[in-house]
Amino acid sequence: MNEAGGAGSAPPAEQRPQFWIDRGGTFTDCILYDPERQRLKSLKLLSSDRAPIEGLRRLLGLDAGTPLPAVDVRMGTTVGTNALLERKGRECALLITRGFSDLLEIGTQARPRLFDLDIEKPGVLYSAVVEVDARCDADGNVLCRPDPDRVRADLRAVLARGIDSLAVVVLHAYRAPELERELGTIAGELGFGHLALSHEIAAELGLLSRADTTVLDAYLTPLIQSYLSTLSEGLSPNTFYVMQSSGGLANAAAVRGPHTVLSGPAGGVVACASVAKSAGFEQAIGFDMGGTSTDVTRFCGDAERVYESEIAGVRLRVPMLSLHTVAAGGGSLCRYDGHRFAVGPESAGASPGPLSYGNPAASELTLTDVNLLLGRLPVDRFPFPLDEERPRHALESVARRLRRRGDARSAEQVAAGFLRIANHNMAQAIRAVSTARGYDVREHALVVFGGAGGQHACALARLLGIRNVVLHPLAGVLSAYGMGLADVAW
């Protein structure tokens, strides 16, 4: 490992405490490993930007004024994922070979829902696009070189709009990167804070995927680096590694946005593979149910990977662990619209959270509330007091609406209905990574983790015909545990 702190004052790497973090959409899971005593301590907090710092202080028993000791930090984060899904990344611009300004808008023209008459495409990530006379042929020969003065004038107009993150994409730059380097030099001299050159981000054939991935870098990397820099100042780590979507750790200072889209769930996949191997199972389904969503993956000797994918309408040309996600977590909203019950995809998130968490801003019933009222959530084992009255009133309100329509189901029966819907949604996600791909799900063990996984595991196993369910002692924080198991890789 590369040491980021001073070697003279810091203890040797093998003696320093290790801090493993998974910052999810609802909860932040923290594990502190003491190498001297060879002990693990875990903690789960509601997610916020300062949750990792607060978690470390609590695990060490330190008050707010006590300086933190030297620690090695390994972290997975959903900051980039949420920014992409919610379209809240850094405002950026695209500089591309003339004639291709509409490339990302046009895309592949694939229609995921063939018979929809009203097609709603995800919007592009960039706020401005500039065409430039820079072009190579397929052999890397320069066909057209840009006019530096014209490029400077166009980029000054972009900077005048307050945009300082730029993606540079030149046709066939993966064969001849010199034109992108020239453009990057000009942009850097003008004052752009972040530059994403396509030959550095995804040096492969395929202009569309390369351009999409480069724009995503310009959109996410400044945001992620700003967050990690602030966090690093608060934690003062000796080493600080961030989990990549591929399942390998990278130095926080060098990590790029496109490689962190599955940063948090990747830790769970790494841990799932380790747990399945140690339990003696050659085939396993990883079932990670958190507060916002459920991630499932298939393990067969090693974790499966994909090298090109599409997330939230953006094509990614980066290695990623193969995951299937469904919007069913403990915070998923349970609704009755007058015609049918639905669980998710909307979530209460960390704030306001479920009704039972006691936040006055919370107004809708969630799956956690349903589990609580059905007696499936032990109140005495929860890290803070739970309010049963508000979710009970919400559930009885749904039952009253049903009675007005001639449906005599009790509040408990309504709750059981919401529970069955969530279970079937998650079972379908597991079938998508197993049965739908020609694998017999009954031959797999179900490795259960995530804060809410244990509440639904046995019901899912019955639905799917799975005979073996595996729960690790750290199942509630297994994604954070995976940070400690992962290798440093690029």
C-alpha positions as CSV (number, residue, x, y, z in Angstrom):
1,M,0.0,0.0,0.0
2,N,1.1,3.6,-0.7
3,E,1.4,5.5,2.6
4,A,-0.3,8.9,2.4
5,G,0.7,10.0,5.9
6,G,4.0,10.8,7.5
7,A,6.0,7.6,8.1
8,G,7.8,9.1,11.1
9,S,4.8,9.7,13.3
10,A,2.3,7.1,12.1
11,P,2.3,3.5,13.5
12,P,3.3,0.7,11.1
13,A,0.6,-0.3,8.6
14,E,0.0,-3.7,10.3
15,Q,-0.7,-2.0,13.6
16,R,-3.0,0.8,12.4
17,P,-6.8,0.5,12.9
18,Q,-8.7,-0.1,9.7
19,F,-12.0,1.6,9.0
20,W,-14.3,0.1,6.4
21,I,-17.3,2.1,5.3
22,D,-20.3,1.5,3.0
23,R,-22.2,4.8,2.5
24,G,-25.6,3.8,1.2
25,G,-28.7,5.8,0.2
26,T,-30.4,5.3,3.6
27,F,-27.8,3.9,6.0
28,T,-24.0,4.2,6.4
29,D,-22.4,1.0,7.6
30,C,-19.1,1.2,9.5
31,I,-16.7,-1.4,10.7
32,L,-13.5,-0.8,12.7
33,Y,-10.9,-3.5,12.7
34,D,-8.4,-3.5,15.5
35,P,-5.3,-5.5,14.3
36,E,-3.7,-5.7,17.7
37,R,-6.7,-7.4,19.3
38,Q,-8.0,-8.9,16.0
39,R,-11.5,-7.7,16.7
40,L,-14.2,-6.1,14.6
41,K,-16.7,-3.5,15.8
42,S,-19.6,-2.4,13.6
43,L,-22.1,0.4,13.6
44,K,-25.0,1.5,11.4
45,L,-26.0,5.2,11.0
46,L,-28.5,7.1,8.9
47,S,-26.6,8.4,5.9
48,S,-25.3,12.0,5.7
49,D,-22.0,13.5,4.4
50,R,-20.6,13.4,7.9
51,A,-21.9,9.9,8.9
52,P,-18.5,8.2,8.2
53,I,-16.7,10.7,10.5
54,E,-19.4,10.3,13.2
55,G,-19.2,6.5,12.8
56,L,-15.4,6.5,13.4
57,R,-15.7,8.7,16.5
58,R,-18.4,6.5,18.0
59,L,-16.5,3.2,17.3
60,L,-13.4,4.7,18.9
61,G,-15.4,6.2,21.8
62,L,-14.2,9.8,21.0
63,D,-16.0,13.0,21.6
64,A,-16.2,15.8,19.0
65,G,-13.2,17.7,20.3
66,T,-10.7,14.8,20.4
67,P,-8.4,14.4,17.4
68,L,-8.8,11.2,15.4
69,P,-5.9,8.8,15.4
70,A,-4.2,7.5,12.2
71,V,-6.4,4.9,10.5
72,D,-6.5,3.2,7.1
73,V,-9.8,3.9,5.4
74,R,-11.6,1.8,2.8
75,M,-14.9,3.1,1.5
76,G,-17.7,2.3,-0.9
77,T,-20.1,5.1,-1.7
78,T,-23.4,5.8,-3.6
79,V,-22.6,9.5,-4.0
80,G,-21.9,9.0,-7.8
81,T,-24.8,6.6,-8.2
82,N,-27.3,8.9,-6.6
83,A,-26.0,11.9,-8.5
84,L,-26.5,10.0,-11.8
85,L,-29.9,8.7,-11.0
86,E,-31.1,12.1,-9.7
87,R,-29.2,14.1,-12.4
88,K,-27.4,16.1,-9.7
89,G,-23.8,15.9,-11.0
90,R,-21.4,18.8,-11.9
91,E,-22.5,21.0,-14.8
92,C,-20.2,20.1,-17.7
93,A,-19.6,20.7,-21.5
94,L,-18.7,18.4,-24.4
95,L,-16.0,19.3,-27.0
96,I,-16.4,16.8,-29.9
97,T,-15.4,16.4,-33.5
98,R,-17.4,18.5,-35.9
99,G,-20.5,16.8,-37.2
100,F,-21.1,14.7,-34.0
101,S,-22.7,17.3,-31.7
102,D,-26.0,15.3,-31.6
103,L,-24.3,11.9,-31.1
104,L,-25.3,11.3,-27.5
105,E,-28.8,12.8,-28.1
106,I,-29.4,10.3,-30.9
107,G,-27.8,7.4,-29.2
108,T,-28.4,4.0,-30.7
109,Q,-32.1,4.7,-31.3
110,A,-33.0,1.5,-29.5
111,R,-36.5,1.4,-28.1
112,P,-36.6,-0.5,-24.8
113,R,-40.4,-0.5,-24.9
114,L,-41.2,-1.2,-28.5
115,F,-44.9,-0.3,-28.6
116,D,-44.8,2.9,-26.5
117,L,-46.1,5.8,-28.6
118,D,-44.9,8.4,-26.2
119,I,-41.1,7.8,-25.7
120,E,-39.4,9.6,-22.9
121,K,-35.6,9.5,-23.3
122,P,-33.3,10.3,-20.5
123,G,-31.7,13.7,-21.0
124,V,-28.0,14.2,-21.9
125,L,-25.7,15.0,-19.0
126,Y,-23.8,17.9,-20.6
127,S,-25.1,21.5,-20.5
128,A,-23.2,22.8,-23.6
129,V,-21.7,21.2,-26.7
130,V,-18.9,22.7,-28.9
131,E,-17.9,21.2,-32.2
132,V,-14.2,21.3,-33.2
133,D,-12.3,20.6,-36.4
134,A,-10.3,17.8,-35.0
135,R,-10.4,14.4,-36.7
136,C,-8.4,11.2,-37.2
137,D,-9.0,8.3,-39.5
138,A,-9.3,4.6,-38.3
139,D,-5.5,4.1,-38.7
140,G,-4.7,7.1,-36.4
141,N,-3.7,9.5,-39.2
142,V,-4.6,13.2,-38.5
143,L,-7.1,14.4,-41.1
144,C,-8.0,17.7,-39.6
145,R,-6.2,19.8,-36.9
146,P,-8.1,22.4,-34.9
147,D,-7.5,26.2,-35.0
148,P,-6.3,27.1,-31.5
149,D,-7.7,30.6,-31.6
150,R,-11.2,29.4,-32.5
151,V,-11.1,26.7,-29.9
152,R,-10.1,29.3,-27.3
153,A,-13.0,31.6,-28.3
154,D,-15.5,28.8,-28.1
155,L,-14.3,27.5,-24.7
156,R,-14.2,31.0,-23.2
157,A,-17.9,31.2,-24.0
158,V,-18.4,28.0,-22.1
159,L,-16.4,29.3,-19.1
160,A,-18.5,32.5,-19.2
161,R,-21.6,30.3,-18.4
162,G,-19.9,29.0,-15.2
163,I,-19.1,25.6,-16.7
164,D,-15.6,24.5,-15.7
165,S,-15.7,20.7,-16.3
166,L,-15.1,19.6,-19.9
167,A,-15.3,16.2,-21.8
168,V,-13.1,16.1,-24.9
169,V,-14.0,13.5,-27.6
170,V,-12.2,13.2,-30.9
171,L,-13.1,10.6,-33.6
172,H,-10.6,7.6,-33.4
173,A,-8.7,9.2,-30.5
174,Y,-8.1,5.7,-29.1
175,R,-5.7,5.2,-31.9
176,A,-4.2,8.7,-32.0
177,P,-4.7,10.7,-28.8
178,E,-2.5,13.7,-29.8
179,L,-5.4,15.9,-30.9
180,E,-7.3,15.4,-27.6
181,R,-4.1,16.2,-25.7
182,E,-3.7,19.5,-27.7
183,L,-7.3,20.4,-26.9
184,G,-6.9,19.5,-23.3
185,T,-3.8,21.7,-23.0
186,I,-5.8,24.7,-24.4
187,A,-8.7,24.0,-22.0
188,G,-6.3,23.7,-19.0
189,E,-4.6,27.0,-19.9
190,L,-8.0,28.7,-20.0
191,G,-8.9,27.6,-16.5
192,F,-11.1,24.5,-16.8
193,G,-11.0,22.8,-13.4
194,H,-11.6,19.2,-14.6
195,L,-10.8,17.7,-18.0
196,A,-11.9,14.3,-19.2
197,L,-10.1,13.1,-22.3
198,S,-11.8,10.1,-24.0
199,H,-8.5,8.3,-24.7
200,E,-7.7,8.3,-21.0
201,I,-11.2,7.3,-19.9
202,A,-12.1,4.5,-22.4
203,A,-9.4,3.9,-25.0
204,E,-11.4,1.5,-27.0
205,L,-13.3,1.3,-30.4
206,G,-16.8,2.6,-30.2
207,L,-17.4,6.4,-30.4
208,L,-20.8,6.4,-28.7
209,S,-19.9,4.4,-25.6
210,R,-16.5,6.2,-25.3
211,A,-18.2,9.6,-25.5
212,D,-20.9,8.7,-23.0
213,T,-18.4,7.4,-20.5
214,T,-16.2,10.5,-21.0
215,V,-19.1,12.9,-20.4
216,L,-20.1,10.9,-17.3
217,D,-16.5,11.4,-16.0
218,A,-16.8,15.1,-16.5
219,Y,-20.3,15.0,-14.8
220,L,-19.4,12.9,-11.7
221,T,-15.7,13.0,-11.0
222,P,-15.5,16.7,-9.7
223,L,-18.4,16.0,-7.4
224,I,-17.0,12.7,-6.1
225,Q,-13.5,14.2,-5.7
226,S,-14.9,17.1,-3.8
227,Y,-16.8,14.8,-1.4
228,L,-13.8,12.5,-0.9
229,S,-11.5,15.4,-0.3
230,T,-13.8,16.9,2.4
231,L,-14.2,13.5,4.0
232,S,-10.4,12.9,3.9
233,E,-9.8,16.1,5.8
234,G,-12.2,15.0,8.5
235,L,-10.9,11.5,8.8
236,S,-7.2,12.3,8.3
237,P,-6.4,8.8,7.0
238,N,-3.0,7.4,6.4
239,T,-4.3,5.6,3.4
240,F,-7.7,6.2,1.8
241,Y,-9.0,3.7,-0.8
242,V,-12.4,3.7,-2.6
243,M,-14.2,0.7,-3.9
244,Q,-14.6,0.6,-7.7
245,S,-17.5,-1.0,-9.6
246,S,-15.1,-3.8,-10.7
247,G,-14.7,-4.9,-7.1
248,G,-11.1,-3.5,-6.7
249,L,-10.0,-0.7,-4.5
250,A,-8.3,2.4,-5.8
251,N,-6.6,5.4,-4.2
252,A,-9.2,8.0,-3.4
253,A,-7.2,10.7,-5.1
254,A,-7.1,8.8,-8.4
255,V,-10.6,7.3,-8.6
256,R,-12.9,8.5,-11.5
257,G,-16.6,8.9,-11.5
258,P,-17.5,6.2,-14.0
259,H,-15.7,3.6,-11.9
260,T,-17.8,4.3,-8.8
261,V,-21.4,3.9,-10.1
262,L,-21.6,0.5,-8.3
263,S,-19.1,1.4,-5.6
264,G,-21.2,0.5,-2.6
265,P,-22.9,-2.7,-3.9
266,A,-19.5,-4.0,-5.2
267,G,-18.3,-4.4,-1.6
268,G,-21.3,-6.7,-1.0
269,V,-20.5,-8.8,-4.0
270,V,-16.9,-9.3,-2.9
271,A,-18.0,-10.3,0.6
272,C,-20.8,-12.6,-0.8
273,A,-18.2,-14.5,-2.9
274,S,-16.0,-14.9,0.2
275,V,-18.9,-16.1,2.4
276,A,-20.1,-18.6,-0.2
277,K,-16.7,-20.0,-0.7
278,S,-16.0,-20.4,3.0
279,A,-19.4,-22.1,3.5
280,G,-18.6,-24.6,0.8
281,F,-21.1,-23.5,-1.9
282,E,-20.0,-23.5,-5.5
283,Q,-23.1,-21.6,-6.7
284,A,-24.8,-18.8,-4.8
285,I,-27.2,-15.9,-5.2
286,G,-26.2,-12.8,-3.3
287,F,-29.3,-11.0,-1.9
288,D,-28.5,-7.6,-0.5
289,M,-31.6,-5.7,0.8
290,G,-30.9,-2.3,2.1
291,G,-33.0,0.7,2.9
292,T,-33.5,2.0,-0.7
293,S,-33.1,-0.9,-3.0
294,T,-32.2,-4.6,-3.3
295,D,-29.2,-5.8,-5.3
296,V,-28.9,-9.4,-6.4
297,T,-25.9,-11.2,-8.1
298,R,-25.0,-14.7,-9.0
299,F,-21.7,-16.3,-7.9
300,C,-20.2,-19.4,-9.5
301,G,-16.6,-19.8,-8.4
302,D,-16.0,-16.1,-9.0
303,A,-18.0,-12.9,-9.2
304,E,-19.4,-12.2,-12.7
305,R,-18.3,-9.1,-14.5
306,V,-19.6,-7.0,-17.5
307,Y,-17.5,-4.6,-19.5
308,E,-20.2,-2.4,-21.1
309,S,-23.5,-1.6,-19.6
310,E,-26.2,1.1,-19.5
311,I,-27.3,2.8,-16.3
312,A,-30.0,5.5,-16.1
313,G,-29.8,5.9,-19.9
314,V,-26.0,6.4,-19.9
315,R,-23.7,3.9,-21.7
316,L,-20.7,2.9,-19.6
317,R,-17.5,1.4,-21.0
318,V,-15.9,0.3,-17.7
319,P,-15.5,-3.1,-15.9
320,M,-18.3,-3.7,-13.4
321,L,-19.5,-6.5,-11.3
322,S,-22.7,-8.0,-12.7
323,L,-25.6,-6.8,-10.5
324,H,-29.4,-6.6,-10.9
325,T,-31.2,-4.0,-8.8
326,V,-34.8,-3.7,-8.0
327,A,-36.4,-0.7,-6.1
328,A,-37.5,-2.7,-3.0
329,G,-35.8,-1.8,0.2
330,G,-36.9,-1.2,3.8
331,G,-37.6,2.4,2.9
332,S,-39.7,1.6,-0.2
333,L,-43.1,3.4,0.0
334,C,-46.2,1.2,0.3
335,R,-49.1,2.8,-1.5
336,Y,-52.7,2.1,-2.5
337,D,-53.9,4.3,-5.4
338,G,-57.5,3.2,-5.2
339,H,-57.0,0.3,-7.7
340,R,-53.9,-1.6,-6.7
341,F,-51.1,-2.0,-4.1
342,A,-47.6,-1.0,-4.9
343,V,-44.2,-1.2,-3.1
344,G,-41.6,1.2,-4.5
345,P,-39.9,2.3,-6.7
346,E,-40.1,5.5,-4.6
347,S,-38.3,5.4,-1.3
348,A,-38.4,7.5,1.9
349,G,-34.6,7.5,2.0
350,A,-32.6,8.5,5.0
351,S,-34.7,11.6,5.5
352,P,-37.6,11.7,6.3
353,G,-37.3,7.8,6.5
354,P,-40.1,5.4,7.6
355,L,-42.9,6.6,9.8
356,S,-41.6,4.4,12.6
357,Y,-38.3,6.3,12.8
358,G,-40.1,9.3,14.3
359,N,-39.2,12.1,11.8
360,P,-42.2,14.5,11.8
361,A,-41.6,15.1,8.1
362,A,-42.3,11.4,7.2
363,S,-45.8,11.0,5.8
364,E,-46.0,7.7,4.0
365,L,-46.0,4.0,4.9
366,T,-42.9,2.0,4.1
367,L,-41.9,-1.6,4.0
368,T,-40.0,-1.2,7.3
369,D,-43.3,0.0,8.9
370,V,-45.1,-3.0,7.5
371,N,-42.5,-5.4,8.9
372,L,-42.7,-3.7,12.3
373,L,-46.5,-3.9,12.5
374,L,-46.4,-7.6,11.5
375,G,-44.0,-8.4,14.3
376,R,-41.1,-9.1,12.0
377,L,-38.9,-6.3,13.4
378,P,-37.7,-6.8,17.0
379,V,-38.0,-3.4,18.7
380,D,-35.5,-4.3,21.4
381,R,-32.8,-5.1,18.8
382,F,-33.1,-1.8,16.9
383,P,-30.5,0.9,17.4
384,F,-33.1,3.5,18.4
385,P,-36.7,3.6,19.6
386,L,-39.4,3.0,17.0
387,D,-42.9,4.6,16.8
388,E,-45.6,2.0,16.2
389,E,-48.6,4.4,16.4
390,R,-48.0,6.5,13.2
391,P,-47.5,3.5,10.9
392,R,-50.6,1.8,12.5
393,H,-52.7,4.8,11.7
394,A,-51.4,4.9,8.1
395,L,-52.2,1.2,7.7
396,E,-55.7,1.5,9.2
397,S,-56.3,4.5,6.8
398,V,-55.6,2.2,3.8
399,A,-57.9,-0.5,5.3
400,R,-60.7,2.1,5.7
401,R,-60.4,3.1,2.0
402,L,-60.7,-0.5,1.1
403,R,-63.8,-1.0,3.2
404,R,-65.4,1.9,1.4
405,R,-64.9,0.0,-1.8
406,G,-66.4,-3.2,-0.3
407,D,-63.2,-4.9,0.6
408,A,-63.3,-6.1,4.2
409,R,-59.6,-6.9,4.6
410,S,-58.1,-6.0,8.0
411,A,-55.1,-3.7,8.6
412,E,-53.0,-6.8,9.2
413,Q,-54.1,-8.4,6.0
414,V,-53.3,-5.2,4.1
415,A,-49.8,-5.2,5.6
416,A,-49.4,-8.9,4.6
417,G,-50.4,-7.9,1.1
418,F,-47.7,-5.3,0.8
419,L,-45.2,-7.8,2.2
420,R,-46.1,-10.4,-0.5
421,I,-45.7,-7.8,-3.3
422,A,-42.2,-6.8,-2.1
423,N,-41.2,-10.5,-1.9
424,H,-42.4,-11.2,-5.4
425,N,-40.6,-8.1,-6.7
426,M,-37.4,-9.3,-5.2
427,A,-37.9,-12.9,-6.3
428,Q,-38.3,-11.7,-9.8
429,A,-35.0,-9.9,-9.6
430,I,-33.3,-13.1,-8.4
431,R,-34.9,-15.0,-11.4
432,A,-33.4,-12.4,-13.7
433,V,-29.8,-13.4,-12.8
434,S,-30.5,-17.1,-12.6
435,T,-33.6,-18.7,-14.3
436,A,-33.8,-16.1,-17.1
437,R,-30.2,-16.9,-18.0
438,G,-30.6,-20.7,-18.0
439,Y,-29.4,-21.5,-14.4
440,D,-31.5,-23.5,-12.0
441,V,-32.0,-21.2,-9.0
442,R,-32.8,-24.2,-6.8
443,E,-29.2,-25.4,-7.1
444,H,-27.9,-22.2,-5.5
445,A,-27.5,-21.1,-1.9
446,L,-29.0,-17.8,-0.9
447,V,-26.4,-15.6,0.8
448,V,-28.4,-13.0,2.7
449,F,-27.1,-9.6,3.7
450,G,-28.1,-5.9,4.0
451,G,-30.0,-4.4,6.9
452,A,-33.4,-5.7,5.8
453,G,-32.3,-9.0,4.2
454,G,-33.0,-11.3,7.1
455,Q,-36.7,-10.2,7.3
456,H,-37.4,-11.6,3.8
457,A,-34.9,-14.3,3.2
458,C,-36.9,-17.4,4.2
459,A,-40.0,-16.2,2.3
460,L,-37.9,-15.7,-0.8
461,A,-36.3,-19.1,-0.5
462,R,-39.7,-20.7,-0.3
463,L,-40.9,-18.8,-3.4
464,L,-37.8,-19.8,-5.4
465,G,-37.4,-23.4,-4.1
466,I,-33.9,-22.6,-2.6
467,R,-33.0,-25.1,0.1
468,N,-29.9,-23.3,1.7
469,V,-29.9,-19.9,3.2
470,V,-26.6,-18.5,4.5
471,L,-26.3,-15.6,6.9
472,H,-22.9,-14.2,8.0
473,P,-22.6,-12.8,11.6
474,L,-21.9,-9.4,9.9
475,A,-24.8,-9.8,7.4
476,G,-26.3,-6.4,8.3
477,V,-23.0,-4.6,7.4
478,L,-21.6,-7.1,4.9
479,S,-20.9,-4.6,2.1
480,A,-18.7,-2.7,4.5
481,Y,-17.0,-6.0,5.5
482,G,-16.4,-6.5,1.7
483,M,-14.3,-3.3,1.7
484,G,-11.9,-5.0,4.1
485,L,-11.7,-8.2,1.9
486,A,-11.2,-6.5,-1.4
487,D,-7.8,-6.1,-3.2
488,V,-6.2,-2.9,-4.4
489,A,-6.6,-3.1,-8.2
490,W,-7.0,-0.9,-11.2
